[in-house]
Amino acid sequence: MAEKRDYYEVLELKKGASEDEIKKAFKKLAKKYHPDMNPGDKTAEEKFKELNEAYAVLSDSEQRAKYDQYGHAAFDPSSGFGGGGGFGGFGGFGGMDFDLGDIFGSFFGGGSRRANANSPARGEDLSMLLNLSFEEAAFGCKKEISYNRVESCEACNGSGAEKGSEVETCPTCKGRGTVTVLRNIGFGSMQSTQICSDCGGKGKKIKSPCKACSGKGQVKKTKKLEVTIPAGIDEGERIRLSGQGNAGVNGGPYGNLYVSIGIRPHQLFERDGTTLHCELPITFVEATLGAKVTVPTLEGGKAEFSVPEGTQNGTVFSLKGKGIPYRSSPKLRGDMYVTVSVEIPKNLNQKQKELLEKFGEISDIKNYKKKSSFFDKLKNKK
């Protein structure tokens, strides 16, 4: 397996970037590598997954703090920090099972002790990506999602023991899950705390493990949910679903599920917050003489506006209230900005060419403001 790249490097940012910089970088790169923009491109698909994984961590202040301190090891179960899974793989970003008091105690013979192994602990949070169409994000919708999570075993109610079987406190560690070891080191002694080998750190012993969960008290299941997507949601935003993450231990509450939003590109429109941008081709005649033109709207209709005589290529027109709904007030909408692109005709027949030639003959330099200004500047330079 290839080594993970630094998340800041993935988003082309420096460590210490602001939340706004992280969001802008993600939106820019997500659009560049989105599968819909790169059909069949496996490299772009992998980069898109890598972007979402990086954004899921760096956009969450708690997960970012862990990453800044420990790097990828913060979410690697084998690293000893207690992290698990990862983005999109339906793993969690759980808290680190890591007690600084135990480290100091191992060197100085004192310090705090690990919390009781039988204490309730909250389950890990999960993250997943949900891709929406441009219109679904703009106007809101309901989407069914499916993901894997850890749930409390129904057969044993999370105890890990077969019904009727006893669960006893580990006699070796007295339920703490750890034992204190005293070692002589020649000039004195050193005290350290270790995981209890008798119970594996659980603080309890099960005589007859539950067959459904093999004594773990938890099972992996596929969960289906209907998620309400609010109108106006933007690329990179997250929806928190409380209690839909992994199950807690020892009766602790479930973690949360965070759904990160991706938006598929639109063929005609681009979005900037609540503002829509669209490029509208118009003819040379419409731009010259002026005309009423129509432009498609996001909801599938059409809007009409007037292009004045002598409209230049690149002129921008504003259509009020034709943009994206505001999250705070869905009845209010941003504006749509239409940039006109004057199309020069091609493949003219002989008659069309003759008419244009006659038009050119009777035209005056005063009809062309930019051209006239250009030559005036040359005269002044001389």
Secondary structure as GFF3:
##gff-version 3
##sequence-region A 1 382
A	DSSP	alpha_helix	7	10	.	.	.	ID=ss1
A	DSSP	alpha_helix	19	33	.	.	.	ID=ss2
A	DSSP	alpha_helix	42	58	.	.	.	ID=ss3
A	DSSP	alpha_helix	61	70	.	.	.	ID=ss4
A	DSSP	three_ten_helix	71	75	.	.	.	ID=ss5
A	DSSP	three_ten_helix	77	79	.	.	.	ID=ss6
A	DSSP	alpha_helix	100	108	.	.	.	ID=ss7
A	DSSP	beta_strand	126	132	.	.	.	ID=ss8
A	DSSP	alpha_helix	134	139	.	.	.	ID=ss9
A	DSSP	beta_strand	141	152	.	.	.	ID=ss10
A	DSSP	beta_strand	167	169	.	.	.	ID=ss11
A	DSSP	beta_strand	178	184	.	.	.	ID=ss12
A	DSSP	beta_strand	189	195	.	.	.	ID=ss13
A	DSSP	beta_strand	204	206	.	.	.	ID=ss14
A	DSSP	beta_strand	218	229	.	.	.	ID=ss15
A	DSSP	beta_strand	238	241	.	.	.	ID=ss16
A	DSSP	beta_strand	257	263	.	.	.	ID=ss17
A	DSSP	beta_strand	269	272	.	.	.	ID=ss18
A	DSSP	beta_strand	275	283	.	.	.	ID=ss19
A	DSSP	alpha_helix	284	289	.	.	.	ID=ss20
A	DSSP	beta_strand	291	296	.	.	.	ID=ss21
A	DSSP	beta_strand	302	307	.	.	.	ID=ss22
A	DSSP	beta_strand	316	319	.	.	.	ID=ss23
A	DSSP	beta_strand	336	343	.	.	.	ID=ss24
A	DSSP	alpha_helix	350	362	.	.	.	ID=ss25
A	DSSP	three_ten_helix	365	367	.	.	.	ID=ss26
A	DSSP	alpha_helix	369	381	.	.	.	ID=ss27
###
